[in-house]
Amino acid sequence: RDSSPIAGKVIIPRVSVFIGGSAMSMAKDIAEGYIIVSEHTFKKFQVPELQAFLAEVDKLMREIRGVMPPPDDMDALQRKNRKLQRLTQAQTIVNAFRTKFRR
């Protein structure tokens, strides 16, 4: 017989709510345009998960801003700005979601 405190109980591991497995991979996928975010995307997120996601988005935005494409490479500059725009939009949606649902 098992005398541990969890004997007889079924423990179901919690599955990550982040699309892609982690907050950082989800932020990268959003920046690349693989994930389109809406309020519905964050319905299952709890407060710590929202905070972790926002922290990773902020980190990734700083990383992207630090990369300076050559001034004559307009395509690279546009890609960089699109990534920043997608991440800024995700931040805005999360903050609106938190305000709306008081999370």
N, C-alpha and C positions, 0 to 999 in steps of 0.2 A: 504493500500500500504506500501511496505517496502522501506524505504528511505536509507537503508544502501548502502555503496559504492559497494557492490557486488550484488545488486538487479539485477535480470535478467541475471546474469552470472552463468554458470554451473561450479562448481569447482570440478575437478576430483582429489581425493587424490592420491599422488604418492605412488606407491607400492615399497616396499623395493627391492633393487637389490640383496641383500644378500640371498644366498641359506640358508634356515633355519630361516630367519627372522631378524637376527642381525649379526654384524661382529664377535662377540664372539662365537655365536653358529656355524657360518660357519667355524671359525678357529678350534673349537673343533671337528667338523665333519671331517675336513681335517686331523687333527691329528689322529683321530681314523680310517681313511681310508674309510669313507663313501662317501666322495667326492674326485674325481680325478680332479685336476685342469689343465687347459691349458690356452693359451692366449684367446681362445674363451670364457672361463668362465668369463673373466673380460671386455668383449666388451661393456656392458651397464654401466659400472662403470664410474663415474665422478671422478675428482681429490679428493674431500673431502672423497668420499667413499673408494677410494684406500688408502688414508692416514689412515682412521679409521680402515680399514682391517689390514694394516701393523702394526698399533699400537697394535691391539688385538693379532695378531700373535706373536709379540715381547713379550707382556705380558704373553701369554700362554707358550712360550718357556722358559721364566725365571721361571715360575711356575713348568714346567716339569723338568727343570734342578735341581730345589731345592729338588725334591723328590729323595732320595737315596735308591734304593732297596738293600736288603741284598746281600753281595758279593757272596754268594753261590747260589743265585737265578738267573740263567742265562736267564730264560724265561722273568722275569720282566725287566732285563737289556736290553734284545733285544727289548721288547715292547717299553720301554722308548726311545731307540735309533731310532726305526722306526718312532715313533711320531715326534721326533726332525728332522729326515730326511725329512718327509713329509712336515713339516712346513717350513724348510729351502728351499725345492724345491718350495713351494708356494711363498715364499719371492722372490726367484730368478726369477720366472716367472712374478710376478707383476712388479718387477724392470725392466725386459727386455721389458715388455709391455709398461711401462711408457716411456722408452727410445725410443722405436720404434715409438710410437704414440705421443710422446711429451706431456704426461699428467702429 
